Amino acid sequence: MKPLRAHAQEWLDLSMKLGEAAMANADNAGAGAVDYLMYSGYVTLAYFWARMAVLAQQKIAAADGDVSFYEAKVMTARFYFERLLPRTESLKITMLAGADNIMDMPEALFQL
């Protein structure tokens, strides 16, 4: 749960930073939007995997139902937290990179 708590706080912090960047330059909102949504999705899925893992551990402890099914849930949650959730690190960098690298190209170059 510790990684989830840290990501939830970071998500709030990033929301504020992206909002402040957008107030300084409206293009920053669009430039970071896709990465922000992807980040949000990864953290949201982490929340649901954490809930599934907790329930699965309770079912395993109680020997309630197909234990191997619940063990697979716990393993999949671990996989998610260790292999997929870390992708938020690159999304954090790109969402805060600003719009300059997108907006620098003159419109005329799109006409080629």
C-alpha positions as CSV (number, residue, x, y, z in Angstrom):
1,M,0.0,0.0,0.0
2,K,2.9,2.3,0.6
3,P,3.7,2.8,-3.2
4,L,0.0,3.4,-3.8
5,R,-0.1,6.1,-1.1
6,A,3.0,7.8,-2.5
7,H,1.6,7.8,-6.1
8,A,-1.7,9.2,-4.9
9,Q,0.1,12.1,-3.2
10,E,2.3,12.6,-6.2
11,W,-0.8,12.6,-8.5
12,L,-2.2,15.5,-6.4
13,D,1.1,17.3,-6.6
14,L,1.4,16.8,-10.4
15,S,-2.2,18.1,-10.8
16,M,-1.2,21.3,-9.1
17,K,2.1,21.7,-11.0
18,L,0.3,21.1,-14.3
19,G,-2.4,23.5,-13.4
20,E,0.2,26.2,-12.5
21,A,2.0,25.6,-15.8
22,A,-1.2,25.9,-17.7
23,M,-2.0,29.2,-16.0
24,A,1.4,30.5,-17.1
25,N,0.9,29.2,-20.7
26,A,-2.3,27.6,-21.8
27,D,-0.4,25.4,-24.3
28,N,1.2,23.6,-21.3
29,A,-2.2,22.0,-20.5
30,G,-2.5,20.4,-23.9
31,A,1.1,19.4,-24.0
32,G,0.9,17.5,-20.7
33,A,-2.7,16.2,-21.1
34,V,-2.1,12.7,-22.6
35,D,0.7,11.9,-20.2
36,Y,-1.4,13.2,-17.3
37,L,-4.3,10.9,-18.3
38,M,-1.9,8.0,-18.7
39,Y,-0.4,8.6,-15.3
40,S,-3.9,8.9,-13.8
41,G,-4.9,5.5,-15.4
42,Y,-1.8,3.7,-14.0
43,V,-2.5,5.0,-10.5
44,T,-6.2,4.2,-10.7
45,L,-5.5,0.6,-11.8
46,A,-2.9,0.3,-9.0
47,Y,-5.7,1.2,-6.6
48,F,-8.0,-1.6,-8.0
49,W,-5.1,-4.1,-8.0
50,A,-4.3,-3.3,-4.4
51,R,-8.0,-3.9,-3.4
52,M,-8.0,-7.2,-5.3
53,A,-4.8,-8.3,-3.6
54,V,-6.1,-7.5,-0.1
55,L,-9.3,-9.4,-0.8
56,A,-7.4,-12.3,-2.3
57,Q,-5.1,-12.5,0.7
58,Q,-8.1,-12.6,3.0
59,K,-9.6,-15.4,0.9
60,I,-6.3,-17.3,1.0
61,A,-6.0,-16.9,4.8
62,A,-9.6,-18.2,5.2
63,A,-9.1,-21.0,2.7
64,D,-12.3,-19.7,1.1
65,G,-12.7,-20.9,-2.5
66,D,-10.1,-21.7,-5.1
67,V,-6.9,-20.7,-3.4
68,S,-4.8,-20.9,-6.6
69,F,-7.1,-18.4,-8.2
70,Y,-6.5,-15.9,-5.3
71,E,-2.8,-16.6,-5.3
72,A,-2.7,-15.7,-9.0
73,K,-4.5,-12.4,-8.2
74,V,-1.8,-11.6,-5.6
75,M,1.0,-12.4,-8.1
76,T,-0.6,-10.3,-10.8
77,A,-1.0,-7.4,-8.4
78,R,2.7,-7.7,-7.6
79,F,3.6,-7.8,-11.3
80,Y,1.5,-4.7,-11.9
81,F,3.2,-2.8,-9.0
82,E,6.7,-3.8,-10.0
83,R,6.5,-3.8,-13.8
84,L,3.8,-1.4,-14.9
85,L,3.3,1.2,-12.2
86,P,6.9,2.4,-12.5
87,R,6.0,3.7,-16.0
88,T,4.6,6.7,-14.2
89,E,8.1,8.0,-13.7
90,S,8.6,8.7,-17.4
91,L,5.1,10.1,-17.7
92,K,5.8,12.5,-14.8
93,I,8.9,13.9,-16.7
94,T,7.1,14.2,-20.0
95,M,3.9,15.8,-18.6
96,L,6.0,18.6,-17.0
97,A,8.3,19.2,-20.0
98,G,6.2,22.1,-21.1
99,A,4.9,23.0,-24.5
100,D,7.9,24.7,-26.0
101,N,9.3,21.6,-27.7
102,I,5.9,21.1,-29.3
103,M,5.0,24.7,-30.2
104,D,8.5,25.7,-31.5
105,M,7.9,24.3,-35.0
106,P,6.5,27.0,-37.2
107,E,3.1,26.2,-38.7
108,A,4.5,26.6,-42.2
109,L,6.6,23.5,-41.8
110,F,3.4,21.4,-41.5
111,Q,2.5,22.4,-45.0
112,L,5.5,20.5,-46.6
